[in-house]
Amino acid sequence: MPVLADETGFHPALEAVFDLKYPTTLVDTTSPYLPMYQPLDFYDRHLDPFVRLKYVKPLGFSLSEYLSDFCEKEIMDFVQKEKPLRSGIYFRRNPPVHKTLNTAYDVGRYYVSHISNLTTRFSTALYLHPSDEEWASMFFVVPPRDSGEGAALFRKPTALCVCTEGEMIRFRPRPNETIISDMKKLGKDFPQVATYEFYNFSAASRRLLEEMGEQEVFEWTTPGTRGYSIDRSPRELVPDVESGNWSKISSISQSTKTLRHLKGKKGRPSTTLSKNITRVNPTKVTKTRPTREKTVQPAARKGARGRPYRPAAKDFLQRAWVRAVEYDTTFIVFHCGKAERIGFRHRETQTLYLSELIDPSVEKYGKIQIGLHLAIVKDVLEREASLSSPKKRPAEPTASGQPSKRQKSHDQAEDIDTNPSSCDSLNSRDLALVSLDRGLFRSPVPSSFFRVEVTWDPVSQVQVEKEPRRKARYPPSEYFSVSLGNEIGSGAVGIIHRASARFRSGSTTYEHPRLAVKLAFLEAQQASLRHEYAIYKLLVRRGVTQNILPVYGMFQDVETGLLVLVMEHGGDSIASRQPAEDDKISFTKQERTTITNAFRNLHGAGILHGDIRRNNLLLDSSGAFYIIDFDQAVVEAEEEAFRKEMEELFDVLGVHDESDGDEAAGSLEN
């Protein structure tokens, strides 16, 4: 194995890797007419205010120079303490080639193939498994997947991740059990080690990265609802590493800013110096009490009816920050092939420090990237060590759906009726104020969702244009609030959350604690949800309500276009039951009869469910049975389709002959 570095310095093979850079002849084939999409979704607007981005500041020094020096230092420290650095069979230089680039997927794949596939390997060789003979890597940038359309053409997120145990045991020589165990724990604690945001290979993307450096006091985008706020108690923050690589970068940044201000004032302390070096206590946030009894002004409508979306740097910074908070990453890399910025998330002050604009076609770009990946891995190893003690782990805020102490004291002063039968009023209110209360997503302001009438006739297969009239203001008697808790399922149509609802009538607050809300984000998902809602309405018209969950309406977010279905929560699916040894779930004779009769009634009304699965059959604690998920339902299907669906149902129920139940067998014969 050739020597890459020893006490005499760096050898040509390593210098060649340092010299990796993008060719200046890369051809931009992006279309100037490519539509841009707002990157912020519903969740991005509801991040806990105590972990939101507040400031975007420059590092104040050349990060590319720092990372180059850091790369040299780490390699020479290894050589002096360990042994000469040698190559292996996976130490393969794949120089960037002359080609055309277009979408964000193209840019991400090009970066992984020609840069990170090699530069990420240095951290394993220097820090974790120096005896490896092949240069296998425990860290890798995940190659982006090609979705081929829509927003993914312009933006494609991915991450630096830890390899699996199966990949580690194939190393030669195999790492010892301690290293394997430590890496498994690291991968569990940090599913994403660093956040990557790739953009398409266009002038618009380069301008976007340029504009990121123009932020300072960050204006976080929140829902535009006015007149209704939610009190949120402070949460304990995940601490920053107090020593190590990040602290060095942070101290250099602050020292540089201090020196610049002092020079600017000819030796006199700057009056703005404290803005740069004073730490902000994120728990000192002005809190407001809920204003449920006031008139609410819904958010203004936004979306396709307005002008085409122009990429705004703050939107993409907010989206990247949310991802970094979700996975607790320190480093955020923004890259479009024409330019790159590297960001550092400082948790205590909720500040994003950004590097200068880095040109991937400059000399020693490969060296910068080696330094970057060494810094990322060193930071996460230091963070894992600092957070290894349970006492260091911050406690989660109050569990989803449970009010804080201040909230409880406020609620106890109200007259609250939790009788679900009193919640028929949900059907008569056209505005739903939807908030989140789960993990890192705790809304101080709800989003405005307006009721959507049935716009699809499942019988005639005709689109019907109908939309309720909207008002500028809504009194308490005309809206209700929905708090989304933990996610309880996901599928082709979208994501389902446990939820609770509240509304006021006179002096009484009514609460419905057992709701499920289905969220549909994409156009195809929303089309399926509209069809499902139309089926529920048709079931009511045809008198099929037994074993069908009450549905309180379909609503749409005026700002993001998110479509939701609000319905009763029917308990756990039969898939959650412990199966028998033969992988079959057992049912009582009464349960089989109830489920079979429910489908006979459904078919008698001319409706084929179309998706018989365990997850779509619910049984609650009282023994009540419900059929859910009608997004694939068919009206007036062929007789053979009904018979086939009953056979599929009997297979789920474990019914194969008359001895399994006369009622079920008789249904099949009929």
HELIX and SHEET records of a PDB file:
HELIX    1   1 PRO A   12  PHE A   18  1                                   7    
HELIX    2   2 TYR A   43  HIS A   46  5                                   4    
HELIX    3   3 PRO A   49  VAL A   51  5                                   3    
HELIX    4   4 LEU A   63  LYS A   81  1                                  19    
HELIX    5   5 ALA A  104  TYR A  111  1                                   8    
HELIX    6   6 VAL A  112  SER A  116  3                                   5    
HELIX    7   7 ASN A  117  THR A  119  1                                   3    
HELIX    8   8 ARG A  121  SER A  123  1                                   3    
HELIX    9   9 THR A  124  LEU A  128  3                                   5    
HELIX   10  10 GLY A  150  LEU A  153  5                                   4    
HELIX   11  11 GLU A  165  MET A  168  1                                   4    
HELIX   12  12 GLU A  177  ASP A  189  1                                  13    
HELIX   13  13 ALA A  203  MET A  212  1                                  10    
HELIX   14  14 ASN A  245  GLY A  264  1                                  20    
HELIX   15  15 LEU A  273  ILE A  277  1                                   5    
HELIX   16  16 ALA A  313  TYR A  327  1                                  15    
HELIX   17  17 TYR A  365  SER A  386  1                                  22    
HELIX   18  18 PRO A  390  LYS A  392  5                                   3    
HELIX   19  19 LYS A  405  GLN A  412  1                                   8    
HELIX   20  20 PRO A  420  SER A  428  5                                   9    
HELIX   21  21 PRO A  476  GLU A  478  5                                   3    
HELIX   22  22 GLU A  523  ARG A  541  1                                  19    
HELIX   23  23 ILE A  574  SER A  576  5                                   3    
HELIX   24  24 LYS A  589  GLY A  604  1                                  16    
HELIX   25  25 ARG A  614  ASN A  616  5                                   3    
HELIX   26  26 GLU A  639  LEU A  653  1                                  15    
HELIX   27  27 GLU A  658  ASP A  660  5                                   3    
HELIX   28  28 ASP A  662  GLU A  669  1                                   8    
SHEET    1   A 3 GLY A   9  PHE A  10  0                                        
SHEET    2   A 3 VAL A   3  ASP A   6 -1                                        
SHEET    3   A 3 LEU A  85  ARG A  86 -1                                        
SHEET    1   B 2 VAL A  27  ASP A  28  0                                        
SHEET    2   B 2 THR A 100  LEU A 101  1                                        
SHEET    1   C 7 TYR A  55  PRO A  58  0                                        
SHEET    2   C 7 THR A 351  LEU A 354  1                                        
SHEET    3   C 7 GLU A 340  HIS A 346 -1                                        
SHEET    4   C 7 PHE A 331  HIS A 335 -1                                        
SHEET    5   C 7 ALA A 194  TYR A 199  1                                        
SHEET    6   C 7 ARG A 155  VAL A 162 -1                                        
SHEET    7   C 7 PHE A 139  VAL A 141 -1                                        
SHEET    1   D 6 ASP A 415  ASP A 417  0                                        
SHEET    2   D 6 THR A 508  ALA A 520  1                                        
SHEET    3   D 6 ILE A 495  SER A 505 -1                                        
SHEET    4   D 6 TYR A 479  SER A 490 -1                                        
SHEET    5   D 6 LEU A 431  ARG A 438  1                                        
SHEET    6   D 6 PHE A 441  ARG A 442 -1                                        
SHEET    1   E 5 ASP A 415  ASP A 417  0                                        
SHEET    2   E 5 THR A 508  ALA A 520  1                                        
SHEET    3   E 5 LEU A 563  GLU A 568 -1                                        
SHEET    4   E 5 VAL A 551  ASP A 557 -1                                        
SHEET    5   E 5 SER A 447  VAL A 452 -1                                        
SHEET    1   F 2 TRP A 456  ASP A 457  0                                        
SHEET    2   F 2 VAL A 462  GLN A 463 -1                                        
SHEET    1   G 3 ASP A 572  SER A 573  0                                        
SHEET    2   G 3 LEU A 617  LEU A 619 -1                                        
SHEET    3   G 3 PHE A 625  ILE A 627 -1                                        
SHEET    1   H 2 ILE A 607  LEU A 608  0                                        
SHEET    2   H 2 VAL A 634  VAL A 635 -1                                        
END                                                                             
